[in-house]
Amino acid sequence: MKIALVWGSSTGNTENAAELIKDGLGGDGTFAVCGSISDISIADLVGCDVILVGCSTWHTGETQEDWNAPYEAMDGLNFAGSKFACFGCGDAASYADNFLDGLGTLYAKFIERGASGGYGFTSTEGYDYEESLSDVGESQFCGLGIDVENQEDLTEERVTAW
């Protein structure tokens, strides 16, 4: 099975979550593609059986800057046959109106490009926010939501449960 784990991280929070995920799944040898999206071509994810993607939310709901060019490059790619799950960091207290929007934006793009979704959804329970593009209804985020700024003590537990 060909598994990819990629992330973008400005402050290190999403990278730290990715490292927890990587360790929980068996370490470096588990992945055909593993690392920061700034060091990996988005085309390298085509043909992977499972794609795990990490992205934090910046400013007023944008994806983390390492994802800007890969996001645009995805328009010519087809991820059909790949199971897709995502995780991301946000700050629900300071950005309650767009909490985890980066996560929702990337999720939608991968699904639009043929990836199979519905994997790794987590409960919205325990988060205090107003709106989120990652909220898919029925009290679910489209992936793992992490709020290191306000709930750092829950990060490892949430990652392990995911």
C-alpha positions in Angstrom: 0.0 0.0 0.0 1.4 3.4 -1.0 0.7 6.0 1.7 1.5 9.7 1.6 1.8 12.1 4.6 2.3 15.7 3.7 1.9 19.0 5.5 2.5 22.7 5.4 3.6 24.4 8.6 4.7 27.9 9.4 5.0 27.8 13.2 5.6 24.1 13.6 2.2 23.2 15.0 1.0 21.3 12.0 4.4 19.6 11.5 4.3 18.5 15.2 0.9 17.0 14.6 2.2 15.3 11.4 5.1 13.8 13.4 2.7 12.4 16.0 0.7 10.9 13.2 3.8 9.5 11.5 5.0 7.9 14.8 1.6 6.5 15.5 1.4 4.8 12.1 4.9 3.2 12.3 7.4 5.9 11.4 9.2 6.9 8.2 9.2 3.4 6.6 5.4 3.4 6.5 5.2 6.1 3.9 6.0 6.2 0.2 5.8 10.1 0.3 6.4 11.9 3.6 7.4 15.5 4.4 6.6 19.2 4.0 4.6 20.0 0.8 7.2 22.7 0.2 9.7 19.9 -0.4 7.4 17.6 -2.3 5.7 17.9 -5.7 1.9 17.6 -5.4 2.1 15.3 -8.4 3.9 12.8 -6.3 0.6 12.1 -4.4 -1.1 10.9 -7.6 -1.4 7.1 -7.4 -1.1 6.9 -3.6 -3.6 4.6 -2.0 -4.0 6.8 1.0 -3.2 10.5 1.2 -3.0 12.2 4.6 -2.7 16.0 4.4 -2.0 18.6 7.1 -2.8 22.3 6.7 -3.3 25.1 9.2 -5.5 28.1 8.6 -4.1 31.6 8.3 -5.4 35.1 8.4 -9.1 35.2 7.4 -9.4 31.5 6.4 -6.6 30.9 3.9 -4.6 27.8 3.6 -1.0 27.9 5.0 1.3 29.5 2.5 3.2 26.3 1.6 0.0 25.1 0.0 -0.5 28.1 -2.3 1.4 26.7 -5.4 0.4 23.0 -4.9 -3.3 24.1 -4.5 -3.1 25.7 -8.0 -1.2 22.8 -9.5 -3.9 20.4 -8.4 -6.2 21.6 -11.2 -4.4 19.3 -13.7 -4.2 16.2 -11.5 -6.5 13.3 -10.8 -6.6 11.6 -7.4 -9.2 9.0 -8.3 -8.5 5.8 -6.4 -6.9 7.6 -3.4 -8.5 7.6 0.0 -8.1 11.0 1.5 -8.0 12.3 5.1 -6.8 15.6 6.5 -5.8 17.3 9.7 -5.2 20.9 10.5 -4.6 23.6 13.1 -6.6 26.7 13.8 -7.3 29.2 16.6 -11.0 29.0 17.5 -10.8 31.9 20.0 -9.1 34.5 17.7 -10.6 33.3 14.4 -14.0 31.9 15.4 -15.6 33.0 12.1 -13.1 30.9 10.0 -11.8 28.2 12.3 -10.1 25.5 10.3 -11.2 27.0 7.0 -7.8 25.9 5.4 -8.7 22.3 6.3 -12.1 22.6 4.6 -10.6 24.3 1.5 -8.0 21.5 0.9 -10.6 18.8 1.6 -12.9 20.2 -1.0 -10.1 20.5 -3.6 -8.9 16.9 -3.2 -12.5 15.6 -3.4 -13.1 17.8 -6.5 -9.9 16.2 -8.1 -11.3 12.7 -7.5 -10.0 11.6 -4.1 -12.4 9.5 -2.0 -13.4 11.3 1.1 -15.3 10.7 4.3 -12.2 9.3 6.2 -10.9 10.7 9.4 -13.9 12.9 10.2 -13.9 14.0 13.8 -16.5 15.5 16.2 -16.9 19.3 16.5 -17.8 18.8 20.1 -15.5 20.6 22.5 -14.5 23.4 20.1 -15.9 26.9 20.6 -16.2 28.6 17.1 -18.8 30.3 15.0 -18.2 29.1 11.4 -15.9 26.8 9.6 -15.5 25.5 6.1 -14.3 22.2 7.6 -17.7 21.7 9.4 -19.5 19.3 7.2 -22.6 19.1 9.4 -23.9 16.5 11.8 -21.3 17.8 14.3 -18.4 16.7 12.2 -15.2 18.3 10.8 -14.0 16.9 7.5 -10.8 15.9 9.3 -8.9 16.2 12.5 -9.2 19.7 14.0 -6.4 20.8 16.3 -6.4 24.0 18.3 -2.9 24.3 19.9 -3.5 27.9 20.8 -6.4 27.2 23.1 -6.4 23.5 23.7 -2.8 22.4 23.5 -3.3 19.8 26.3 -5.8 17.9 24.0 -3.5 17.7 20.9 -1.8 14.5 21.6 -5.0 12.8 22.7 -6.9 14.0 19.6 -4.1 12.9 17.3 -3.9 9.4 18.9 -7.6 8.9 18.7 -7.6 9.9 15.0 
